[in-house]
């Protein structure tokens, strides 16, 4: 994808794969950081089972929103940074 949101036809499979790996790593790290933060703030493990009657709806929804937004934000940032660096490296090689 180009910076204006349109698809780049010249993007190689390797840059797409590298961006995907970066996104996976960022999502994993974000989940670890958010889980640690949740434990520090609340003093308990984050909700894991949506069917658990001991977890209130507010707590479950709060966890879902925080985790979802954080992981998606980290994933998007990692993909953009990886893609930008690959393009920059390709331009330097061509020069």
Backbone bond lengths (Angstrom), bond angles and torsions (degrees), N, CA, C in turn:
res aa  C-N    CA-C-N  psi(-1)  N-CA   C-N-CA  omega(-1)  CA-C   N-CA-C  phi
1 X - - - 1.440 - - 1.517 109.63 -
2 X 1.289 115.99 138.80 1.445 119.45 175.87 1.522 109.35 -83.96
3 X 1.323 116.51 172.01 1.459 119.96 -175.65 1.520 112.58 -65.62
4 X 1.325 118.36 -21.17 1.463 119.54 178.58 1.520 112.25 -90.82
5 X 1.331 118.05 7.19 1.451 122.06 174.30 1.512 115.53 93.97
6 X 1.332 118.24 0.27 1.457 120.19 178.36 1.511 109.49 -92.14
7 X 1.301 116.41 159.91 1.464 121.12 -177.09 1.517 110.85 -77.61
8 X 1.311 115.23 138.14 1.462 121.95 175.56 1.527 107.92 -95.22
9 X 1.316 117.67 116.32 1.464 120.90 -179.39 1.521 111.49 -72.50
10 X 1.341 118.08 -24.62 1.452 120.97 -176.02 1.520 114.16 -85.86
11 X 1.306 117.80 2.61 1.460 120.77 -178.09 1.523 110.21 -70.69
12 X 1.324 116.02 128.71 1.461 119.64 -176.07 1.520 111.16 -81.42
13 X 1.315 114.78 161.88 1.451 120.56 177.42 1.513 111.91 -65.42
14 X 1.331 116.52 -32.60 1.465 119.03 -179.32 1.523 111.11 -68.58
15 X 1.335 118.09 -38.31 1.470 118.99 178.98 1.522 110.54 -69.25
16 X 1.326 117.12 -34.55 1.460 120.64 176.27 1.526 110.32 -66.00
17 X 1.328 116.94 -41.77 1.457 121.10 179.34 1.523 111.16 -66.23
18 X 1.309 117.71 -41.37 1.459 121.38 179.07 1.525 110.19 -64.61
19 X 1.325 117.35 -41.64 1.462 120.95 177.81 1.527 110.83 -63.97
20 X 1.329 117.44 -37.99 1.465 121.18 178.90 1.528 111.12 -66.71
21 X 1.322 117.20 -41.58 1.465 120.97 178.01 1.529 109.96 -64.85
22 X 1.321 116.58 -41.66 1.469 120.34 177.48 1.528 110.39 -61.76
23 X 1.322 116.91 -40.20 1.464 121.03 179.29 1.521 111.51 -65.04
24 X 1.323 116.86 -41.63 1.465 120.58 178.01 1.528 111.17 -63.16
25 X 1.317 116.16 -44.37 1.458 120.42 178.63 1.521 111.96 -63.21
26 X 1.318 116.40 -41.55 1.465 120.35 179.38 1.525 111.08 -65.83
27 X 1.324 117.29 -40.20 1.468 121.00 178.60 1.527 110.73 -64.50
28 X 1.325 117.23 -42.43 1.460 121.38 178.43 1.532 110.52 -62.12
29 X 1.320 116.03 -47.12 1.462 120.57 -179.66 1.525 110.89 -64.38
30 X 1.323 117.06 -42.42 1.468 120.31 178.96 1.521 110.84 -60.02
31 X 1.323 117.20 -43.00 1.468 119.97 179.23 1.531 111.06 -62.32
32 X 1.327 116.81 -41.98 1.467 120.42 178.73 1.531 110.94 -62.61
33 X 1.323 117.11 -44.94 1.465 121.78 -178.78 1.528 110.62 -66.02
34 X 1.322 117.91 -44.89 1.465 121.44 -179.48 1.527 110.66 -66.15
35 X 1.326 117.73 -39.53 1.470 120.86 177.06 1.521 110.59 -62.56
36 X 1.326 116.98 -44.68 1.462 120.94 178.08 1.529 110.25 -60.86
37 X 1.325 116.77 -46.49 1.466 121.06 179.03 1.519 112.65 -61.33
38 X 1.324 116.46 -40.51 1.466 121.14 178.65 1.534 110.14 -61.00
39 X 1.333 115.54 -44.38 1.469 120.13 179.52 1.528 111.03 -63.13
40 X 1.333 116.76 -39.47 1.462 120.64 -179.71 1.526 111.41 -67.96
41 X 1.315 117.31 -40.33 1.465 121.36 -176.71 1.524 112.08 -77.44
42 X 1.332 117.36 -46.00 1.463 120.57 -174.50 1.518 113.57 -93.86
43 X 1.317 117.61 -21.96 1.450 121.18 -177.71 1.522 114.08 79.82
44 X 1.329 117.71 10.39 1.462 120.64 178.35 1.521 110.76 -143.88
45 X 1.320 114.55 168.39 1.460 120.67 179.54 1.531 109.60 -66.09
46 X 1.333 117.30 149.64 1.461 119.24 175.95 1.528 110.52 -68.99
47 X 1.324 117.23 155.06 1.468 120.10 179.32 1.523 110.31 -59.86
48 X 1.327 115.93 133.11 1.457 119.70 -179.00 1.516 112.89 -114.52
49 X 1.313 116.45 -32.68 1.461 121.11 -175.98 1.529 109.23 -114.56
50 X 1.316 117.99 115.99 1.471 119.62 -179.18 1.533 113.27 -66.63
51 X 1.313 117.62 -15.42 1.469 121.24 -179.29 1.521 112.35 -93.28
52 X 1.330 117.92 -2.65 1.466 121.75 -178.55 1.529 109.95 -68.22
53 X 1.338 118.05 119.15 1.471 120.19 -178.50 1.530 113.28 -70.58
54 X 1.329 117.96 -13.16 1.462 121.04 -179.87 1.525 112.68 -84.44
55 X 1.315 117.39 -6.98 1.462 121.68 179.07 1.529 107.94 -102.29
56 X 1.323 115.57 121.84 1.459 120.52 179.06 1.519 111.37 -71.08
57 X 1.325 115.55 155.94 1.471 120.56 -178.86 1.533 110.82 -63.72
58 X 1.316 117.40 -37.82 1.469 120.36 -179.84 1.531 110.62 -64.30
59 X 1.330 116.08 -42.52 1.469 120.11 179.31 1.528 110.97 -65.29
60 X 1.319 116.53 -44.35 1.464 120.67 -179.69 1.525 111.19 -63.72
61 X 1.326 117.17 -43.39 1.471 120.13 179.53 1.527 111.72 -68.35
62 X 1.319 116.87 -39.18 1.464 120.08 177.76 1.520 110.62 -60.80
63 X 1.324 116.71 -45.76 1.462 121.25 178.53 1.534 110.53 -61.48
64 X 1.320 116.66 -44.94 1.463 120.58 -177.94 1.531 111.36 -62.53
65 X 1.316 117.33 -43.54 1.470 121.04 -178.90 1.525 110.65 -67.16
66 X 1.331 116.55 -47.87 1.472 119.96 -179.22 1.524 110.63 -61.68
67 X 1.325 116.22 -47.78 1.467 119.84 -177.84 1.525 111.38 -65.79
68 X 1.307 117.01 -46.52 1.465 120.61 -178.25 1.522 112.92 -61.42
69 X 1.323 116.17 -47.33 1.469 120.11 -179.60 1.530 111.16 -65.40
70 X 1.327 116.68 -40.55 1.465 120.19 -179.12 1.520 112.20 -66.52
71 X 1.313 116.55 -45.38 1.466 120.09 -179.28 1.520 110.64 -65.79
72 X 1.317 117.55 -44.57 1.462 119.80 -179.25 1.531 111.19 -65.51
73 X 1.323 116.74 -40.53 1.462 120.21 176.85 1.518 112.06 -61.37
74 X 1.320 116.68 -45.61 1.468 120.88 179.09 1.521 111.13 -64.56
75 X 1.324 117.11 -39.72 1.463 121.74 -179.55 1.533 110.76 -63.87
76 X 1.318 116.02 -46.27 1.468 120.11 -179.35 1.527 110.59 -64.05
77 X 1.332 116.44 -44.74 1.467 119.60 -179.86 1.527 111.05 -61.56
78 X 1.328 117.20 -43.77 1.467 120.67 -179.24 1.523 111.07 -63.68
79 X 1.321 117.29 -42.52 1.467 119.88 179.92 1.525 110.97 -64.64
80 X 1.316 116.93 -41.90 1.467 120.29 -179.61 1.522 111.36 -65.73
81 X 1.332 116.48 -43.32 1.475 120.11 179.95 1.528 110.22 -64.94
82 X 1.325 117.15 -45.40 1.468 120.37 -179.53 1.525 111.01 -62.35
83 X 1.314 117.08 -44.62 1.466 120.89 179.98 1.524 110.95 -64.40
84 X 1.328 116.93 -43.19 1.466 120.61 179.94 1.529 110.74 -62.47
85 X 1.331 116.53 -41.87 1.477 119.57 -179.90 1.525 111.39 -67.73
86 X 1.317 117.54 -38.49 1.469 120.56 178.00 1.531 110.39 -63.98
87 X 1.324 116.86 -42.64 1.471 120.04 179.04 1.518 111.02 -65.62
88 X 1.313 116.47 -41.03 1.462 120.40 179.08 1.529 110.32 -63.08
89 X 1.321 116.92 -43.32 1.466 120.90 178.91 1.522 110.60 -64.33
90 X 1.335 117.39 -39.06 1.467 120.81 179.42 1.519 111.14 -65.72
91 X 1.338 116.48 -38.33 1.470 119.49 178.19 1.518 111.11 -66.92
92 X 1.325 118.05 -37.92 1.464 120.80 179.08 1.532 110.89 -66.98
93 X 1.319 117.35 -36.60 1.458 120.69 178.73 1.521 110.44 -66.71
94 X 1.327 117.21 -38.33 1.471 121.49 -179.12 1.517 112.23 -68.93
95 X 1.322 117.73 -25.90 1.474 120.05 -176.47 1.476 112.37 -80.59
